[in-house]
Amino acid sequence: MAVKLNRTAYAYAQELVREGKVVADDRDAWSDHQPSTAQENEFIREHGFPEYARWHLGLDDDEPAESKRRYKFPYGDFSKVHRCAVLTVESRAGQYKHLTIQEACAHLHGMIEAIRGDVEPAHAS
């Protein structure tokens, strides 16, 4: 598997954070906050794979461009960056030795922490 940093997604994530489009949720909330398969499929149907790709920090060049398998490490819910997703990606990228992705997440995490008091807190589910 040839997973590399999706630089377009990383730039987009930074832009979203700078705009305050962040949910400052708890570390372990991603399993509850991540889009479902049905939501992913609907998003792709409405917006296409290029837009779907912008929400994933990893690209697997061994997979076809028009396949969800190509896109790894989601960081948000198609409208906002989730702190919990960034933390999850940072941990998993480190676990699998995807160091550029891990470093990108560490930077995003730092950006989020710097503005954390100014962003939407997570709502109880």
C-alpha positions as YAML, in Angstrom:
chain: A
units: angstrom
residues:
- id: 1
  name: MET
  ca: [0.00, 0.00, 0.00]
- id: 2
  name: ALA
  ca: [1.50, 3.32, -1.12]
- id: 3
  name: VAL
  ca: [-0.26, 5.78, 1.17]
- id: 4
  name: LYS
  ca: [0.95, 9.36, 0.98]
- id: 5
  name: LEU
  ca: [-0.19, 12.73, 2.29]
- id: 6
  name: ASN
  ca: [-3.05, 14.25, 0.31]
- id: 7
  name: ARG
  ca: [-1.64, 17.78, 0.16]
- id: 8
  name: THR
  ca: [-4.88, 19.20, -1.26]
- id: 9
  name: ALA
  ca: [-6.83, 17.81, 1.70]
- id: 10
  name: TYR
  ca: [-4.21, 19.08, 4.14]
- id: 11
  name: ALA
  ca: [-4.42, 22.60, 2.69]
- id: 12
  name: TYR
  ca: [-8.22, 22.45, 2.78]
- id: 13
  name: ALA
  ca: [-8.21, 21.27, 6.41]
- id: 14
  name: GLN
  ca: [-5.92, 24.16, 7.37]
- id: 15
  name: GLU
  ca: [-8.26, 26.59, 5.60]
- id: 16
  name: LEU
  ca: [-11.27, 25.19, 7.46]
- id: 17
  name: VAL
  ca: [-9.49, 25.46, 10.81]
- id: 18
  name: ARG
  ca: [-8.46, 29.07, 10.10]
- id: 19
  name: GLU
  ca: [-12.12, 29.81, 9.29]
- id: 20
  name: GLY
  ca: [-13.18, 28.27, 12.61]
- id: 21
  name: LYS
  ca: [-15.01, 25.38, 10.95]
- id: 22
  name: VAL
  ca: [-14.00, 23.00, 13.71]
- id: 23
  name: VAL
  ca: [-15.75, 20.85, 16.28]
- id: 24
  name: ALA
  ca: [-13.67, 20.80, 19.46]
- id: 25
  name: ASP
  ca: [-14.79, 17.35, 20.53]
- id: 26
  name: ASP
  ca: [-13.22, 14.81, 22.86]
- id: 27
  name: ARG
  ca: [-10.43, 12.50, 21.80]
- id: 28
  name: ASP
  ca: [-12.54, 9.34, 21.58]
- id: 29
  name: ALA
  ca: [-15.65, 10.82, 19.92]
- id: 30
  name: TRP
  ca: [-14.78, 10.02, 16.28]
- id: 31
  name: SER
  ca: [-16.59, 6.67, 16.24]
- id: 32
  name: ASP
  ca: [-19.79, 8.58, 17.06]
- id: 33
  name: HIS
  ca: [-19.11, 11.60, 14.84]
- id: 34
  name: GLN
  ca: [-17.71, 10.10, 11.65]
- id: 35
  name: PRO
  ca: [-20.02, 9.96, 8.64]
- id: 36
  name: SER
  ca: [-21.77, 6.66, 8.05]
- id: 37
  name: THR
  ca: [-21.26, 4.66, 4.87]
- id: 38
  name: ALA
  ca: [-24.64, 5.91, 3.63]
- id: 39
  name: GLN
  ca: [-23.61, 9.53, 4.31]
- id: 40
  name: GLU
  ca: [-20.32, 8.99, 2.50]
- id: 41
  name: ASN
  ca: [-22.09, 7.48, -0.50]
- id: 42
  name: GLU
  ca: [-24.60, 10.35, -0.62]
- id: 43
  name: PHE
  ca: [-21.79, 12.90, -0.41]
- id: 44
  name: ILE
  ca: [-19.97, 11.22, -3.31]
- id: 45
  name: ARG
  ca: [-23.20, 11.08, -5.33]
- id: 46
  name: GLU
  ca: [-23.83, 14.80, -4.76]
- id: 47
  name: HIS
  ca: [-20.24, 16.13, -4.94]
- id: 48
  name: GLY
  ca: [-18.06, 13.49, -6.63]
- id: 49
  name: PHE
  ca: [-14.78, 11.86, -5.69]
- id: 50
  name: PRO
  ca: [-12.60, 15.00, -6.01]
- id: 51
  name: GLU
  ca: [-14.59, 16.69, -3.21]
- id: 52
  name: TYR
  ca: [-14.66, 13.45, -1.18]
- id: 53
  name: ALA
  ca: [-10.87, 13.29, -1.49]
- id: 54
  name: ARG
  ca: [-10.53, 16.73, 0.12]
- id: 55
  name: TRP
  ca: [-11.82, 15.21, 3.38]
- id: 56
  name: HIS
  ca: [-9.10, 12.54, 3.59]
- id: 57
  name: LEU
  ca: [-5.48, 13.19, 4.53]
- id: 58
  name: GLY
  ca: [-4.19, 9.99, 2.94]
- id: 59
  name: LEU
  ca: [-4.12, 8.80, -0.66]
- id: 60
  name: ASP
  ca: [-3.41, 5.20, -1.67]
- id: 61
  name: ASP
  ca: [-2.04, 5.38, -5.22]
- id: 62
  name: ASP
  ca: [-2.49, 1.63, -5.62]
- id: 63
  name: GLU
  ca: [-6.29, 2.09, -5.63]
- id: 64
  name: PRO
  ca: [-8.41, 3.62, -8.44]
- id: 65
  name: ALA
  ca: [-9.32, 7.32, -8.17]
- id: 66
  name: GLU
  ca: [-13.05, 6.55, -8.34]
- id: 67
  name: SER
  ca: [-12.92, 4.21, -5.34]
- id: 68
  name: LYS
  ca: [-13.44, 4.94, -1.65]
- id: 69
  name: ARG
  ca: [-10.55, 2.56, -0.92]
- id: 70
  name: ARG
  ca: [-8.14, 5.15, -2.36]
- id: 71
  name: TYR
  ca: [-8.92, 7.71, 0.34]
- id: 72
  name: LYS
  ca: [-7.61, 7.15, 3.87]
- id: 73
  name: PHE
  ca: [-7.65, 9.05, 7.14]
- id: 74
  name: PRO
  ca: [-10.82, 11.18, 7.16]
- id: 75
  name: TYR
  ca: [-10.61, 14.28, 9.34]
- id: 76
  name: GLY
  ca: [-14.14, 15.68, 9.32]
- id: 77
  name: ASP
  ca: [-17.83, 15.28, 8.64]
- id: 78
  name: PHE
  ca: [-17.98, 17.02, 5.21]
- id: 79
  name: SER
  ca: [-18.69, 20.38, 6.83]
- id: 80
  name: LYS
  ca: [-16.24, 20.78, 9.72]
- id: 81
  name: VAL
  ca: [-12.92, 19.45, 10.95]
- id: 82
  name: HIS
  ca: [-13.32, 17.31, 14.05]
- id: 83
  name: ARG
  ca: [-10.61, 17.45, 16.69]
- id: 84
  name: CYS
  ca: [-11.28, 13.80, 17.53]
- id: 85
  name: ALA
  ca: [-10.72, 12.78, 13.90]
- id: 86
  name: VAL
  ca: [-7.44, 14.67, 13.70]
- id: 87
  name: LEU
  ca: [-6.25, 12.97, 16.90]
- id: 88
  name: THR
  ca: [-7.33, 9.56, 15.60]
- id: 89
  name: VAL
  ca: [-5.54, 10.09, 12.30]
- id: 90
  name: GLU
  ca: [-2.43, 11.35, 14.06]
- id: 91
  name: SER
  ca: [-2.32, 8.18, 16.16]
- id: 92
  name: ARG
  ca: [-3.10, 5.74, 13.33]
- id: 93
  name: ALA
  ca: [-0.72, 7.39, 10.88]
- id: 94
  name: GLY
  ca: [2.04, 7.06, 13.46]
- id: 95
  name: GLN
  ca: [1.12, 3.43, 14.08]
- id: 96
  name: TYR
  ca: [1.46, 2.63, 10.35]
- id: 97
  name: LYS
  ca: [4.57, 4.83, 9.88]
- id: 98
  name: HIS
  ca: [2.91, 7.38, 7.59]
- id: 99
  name: LEU
  ca: [5.08, 10.10, 9.06]
- id: 100
  name: THR
  ca: [4.11, 12.97, 6.74]
- id: 101
  name: ILE
  ca: [0.45, 12.36, 7.53]
- id: 102
  name: GLN
  ca: [1.23, 12.15, 11.24]
- id: 103
  name: GLU
  ca: [3.16, 15.43, 11.07]
- id: 104
  name: ALA
  ca: [0.32, 17.12, 9.16]
- id: 105
  name: CYS
  ca: [-2.11, 16.02, 11.87]
- id: 106
  name: ALA
  ca: [0.18, 17.27, 14.61]
- id: 107
  name: HIS
  ca: [0.17, 20.66, 12.88]
- id: 108
  name: LEU
  ca: [-3.63, 20.63, 12.50]
- id: 109
  name: HIS
  ca: [-3.97, 19.59, 16.13]
- id: 110
  name: GLY
  ca: [-1.81, 22.54, 17.16]
- id: 111
  name: MET
  ca: [-3.91, 24.91, 15.04]
- id: 112
  name: ILE
  ca: [-7.11, 23.58, 16.62]
- id: 113
  name: GLU
  ca: [-5.74, 23.88, 20.15]
- id: 114
  name: ALA
  ca: [-4.66, 27.48, 19.44]
- id: 115
  name: ILE
  ca: [-8.25, 28.45, 18.57]
- id: 116
  name: ARG
  ca: [-10.10, 25.89, 20.68]
- id: 117
  name: GLY
  ca: [-11.90, 28.44, 22.81]
- id: 118
  name: ASP
  ca: [-13.29, 30.08, 19.66]
- id: 119
  name: VAL
  ca: [-14.82, 26.99, 18.01]
- id: 120
  name: GLU
  ca: [-18.00, 25.02, 18.39]
- id: 121
  name: PRO
  ca: [-17.91, 22.62, 21.34]
- id: 122
  name: ALA
  ca: [-19.16, 19.11, 20.75]
- id: 123
  name: HIS
  ca: [-22.78, 18.48, 21.61]
- id: 124
  name: ALA
  ca: [-23.74, 15.54, 23.76]
- id: 125
  name: SER
  ca: [-25.20, 12.73, 21.70]
...
